[in-house]
Amino acid sequence: MCRAGYGSNSQFPSLCLLCPRGSYSVGGLKNNRKPQCTACAGGFTTLGEGATTAAACNVAGEAALRAGCQPLLDQWSTNDEG
């Protein structure tokens, strides 16, 4: 079992490793296996390593910035929406 913010990977399946920036893990067990870190969706990333929920994926990564997204009080808007 891994703590939140940690997951295993295919190279080291028996270890719990800190999730890298741009991913998260809620911890626990999944299908009797250690969870893997889940990549943030939609071009977003995290502020740093060890994120524990998908909500931490609230920082515009390069792809989101190229699409014109900008942070606005925990919400996202595009340049054409003001």
C-alpha positions as a Markdown table, in Angstrom:
| # | Residue | x | y | z |
|---|---|---|---|---|
| 1 | Met | 0.0 | 0.0 | 0.0 |
| 2 | Cys | 1.3 | 3.5 | -0.8 |
| 3 | Arg | 0.5 | 6.7 | 1.0 |
| 4 | Ala | -1.3 | 9.5 | -0.9 |
| 5 | Gly | 1.1 | 11.3 | -3.2 |
| 6 | Tyr | 3.2 | 8.1 | -3.8 |
| 7 | Gly | 2.8 | 5.4 | -6.4 |
| 8 | Ser | 4.6 | 2.5 | -8.0 |
| 9 | Asn | 5.8 | 2.3 | -11.6 |
| 10 | Ser | 6.7 | -0.5 | -14.0 |
| 11 | Gln | 10.4 | -0.2 | -13.3 |
| 12 | Phe | 10.0 | -0.5 | -9.5 |
| 13 | Pro | 6.6 | -2.2 | -8.8 |
| 14 | Ser | 7.4 | -3.0 | -5.2 |
| 15 | Leu | 8.4 | 0.5 | -4.2 |
| 16 | Cys | 6.3 | 3.5 | -3.4 |
| 17 | Leu | 7.9 | 6.5 | -5.1 |
| 18 | Leu | 6.9 | 10.2 | -4.8 |
| 19 | Cys | 4.7 | 11.2 | -7.7 |
| 20 | Pro | 6.5 | 13.5 | -10.1 |
| 21 | Arg | 5.2 | 17.0 | -11.0 |
| 22 | Gly | 2.3 | 16.7 | -13.4 |
| 23 | Ser | 0.8 | 13.6 | -11.7 |
| 24 | Tyr | -1.0 | 12.6 | -8.5 |
| 25 | Ser | -2.0 | 9.5 | -6.5 |
| 26 | Val | -4.7 | 9.1 | -3.8 |
| 27 | Gly | -2.7 | 6.2 | -2.3 |
| 28 | Gly | -4.1 | 2.9 | -1.0 |
| 29 | Leu | -4.4 | -0.2 | -3.1 |
| 30 | Lys | -6.0 | -0.6 | -6.5 |
| 31 | Asn | -7.0 | -4.1 | -7.5 |
| 32 | Asn | -4.8 | -5.5 | -4.8 |
| 33 | Arg | -1.8 | -3.6 | -6.3 |
| 34 | Lys | 0.0 | -0.5 | -5.4 |
| 35 | Pro | -1.4 | 2.5 | -7.3 |
| 36 | Gln | 0.5 | 4.2 | -10.0 |
| 37 | Cys | 0.7 | 8.0 | -10.2 |
| 38 | Thr | -1.9 | 9.3 | -12.6 |
| 39 | Ala | -1.0 | 12.0 | -15.1 |
| 40 | Cys | -2.9 | 15.3 | -15.0 |
| 41 | Ala | -5.4 | 15.8 | -17.8 |
| 42 | Gly | -6.0 | 18.5 | -20.3 |
| 43 | Gly | -2.6 | 20.1 | -20.4 |
| 44 | Phe | -2.5 | 20.9 | -16.7 |
| 45 | Thr | 0.2 | 20.1 | -14.1 |
| 46 | Thr | 0.8 | 20.4 | -10.4 |
| 47 | Leu | 2.9 | 22.9 | -8.5 |
| 48 | Gly | 5.3 | 20.2 | -7.4 |
| 49 | Glu | 5.8 | 16.6 | -6.6 |
| 50 | Gly | 3.6 | 14.4 | -4.3 |
| 51 | Ala | 0.2 | 15.7 | -5.3 |
| 52 | Thr | -2.6 | 13.7 | -3.6 |
| 53 | Thr | -5.7 | 14.5 | -5.7 |
| 54 | Ala | -6.8 | 15.4 | -9.2 |
| 55 | Ala | -7.7 | 18.9 | -7.9 |
| 56 | Ala | -4.0 | 19.6 | -7.5 |
| 57 | Cys | -3.8 | 19.5 | -11.3 |
| 58 | Asn | -4.8 | 23.2 | -11.5 |
| 59 | Val | -1.6 | 24.8 | -12.9 |
| 60 | Ala | -1.6 | 25.5 | -16.7 |
| 61 | Gly | 1.1 | 23.4 | -18.3 |
| 62 | Glu | 2.7 | 24.3 | -21.6 |
| 63 | Ala | -0.2 | 22.8 | -23.6 |
| 64 | Ala | -2.8 | 24.8 | -21.7 |
| 65 | Leu | -0.8 | 28.0 | -22.0 |
| 66 | Arg | -0.5 | 27.4 | -25.8 |
| 67 | Ala | -4.3 | 27.1 | -25.9 |
| 68 | Gly | -4.6 | 30.5 | -24.3 |
| 69 | Cys | -5.8 | 29.4 | -20.8 |
| 70 | Gln | -5.0 | 31.6 | -17.8 |
| 71 | Pro | -5.7 | 31.0 | -14.1 |
| 72 | Leu | -8.6 | 33.0 | -12.7 |
| 73 | Leu | -9.4 | 32.3 | -9.0 |
| 74 | Asp | -9.4 | 28.5 | -9.2 |
| 75 | Gln | -11.2 | 28.6 | -12.6 |
| 76 | Trp | -9.8 | 28.8 | -16.1 |
| 77 | Ser | -10.7 | 31.1 | -18.9 |
| 78 | Thr | -9.4 | 31.7 | -22.4 |
| 79 | Asn | -8.1 | 34.9 | -23.7 |
| 80 | Asp | -11.2 | 35.4 | -25.9 |
| 81 | Glu | -13.5 | 35.2 | -22.9 |
| 82 | Gly | -11.7 | 38.0 | -21.1 |
